[in-house]
Amino acid sequence: MAQFTLKNVKINFPSLFEKAVFPGNDPSTGKYEVTVIIKKGSENEKLMFKHLDDPERPAKISFDRAKLLLKDGDDPRDNKSELEYYKGHWFFKLSSKKRPVTVNQSNNIVTAEDGDHPNGIFYSGAVCNVIGSIWWQNNDFGQHARANLLGIQMVDDTAESFAGAGESVDAATAFEVLEAPVDL
């Protein structure tokens, strides 16, 4: 597996402390995951293309097929929701059955309880460093490049969150105190 470190990338849809399980799926199939957004033409793009062009890639998986790991933010077939923050970027999901290492700027381990977001200090739109590895799926389910999530470090927790990410209310002041049940 070819390990890589992406520097200063925005993240989206982090599930770093609880496994993501989608409706209709068996909970045992859940994984820790995050979507990473890399700018086109950046050093991160060059790094990913280098790892996807690995000479140890199985012969059945061409470079063009391996590149399918990266979704094109400018292509409406990949960016179906037409998310503005994907435009001019590549995006792809990294996942793991094992919980990834999660650290702050000082390289201290962080947990879900650290920070104001459901994923601790990590939220959609945060700038992070991400360590992952490429593995080659070459079986009855297809031939593709896949990405394992190994670790993530918060770089900038002041970056603007994507629309709606991390919204919350203060439980003590969000609602008025009710004196009696309301008749409906």
GIRA-V972259 format. One line per field, one symbol per residue. psi: psi as a letter, one per 40 degrees, with the letter a starting at -180 (. if undefined). A space follows every 10 residues. Layout:
BEGIN
psi: ???
END
This chain:
BEGIN
psi: hhiihhhfii iifhgeeihh hiheihdeei iiiihhhhhh eidddddddd ddfheehide hiddddeedh iheeheddgd efhdedheii iihiiidhhi hhiadefhhi idehieidfb ehiheihihh haihihhgae eihihihihd ihhhdheeih iiheheiiih ddediihhdi ihh.
END
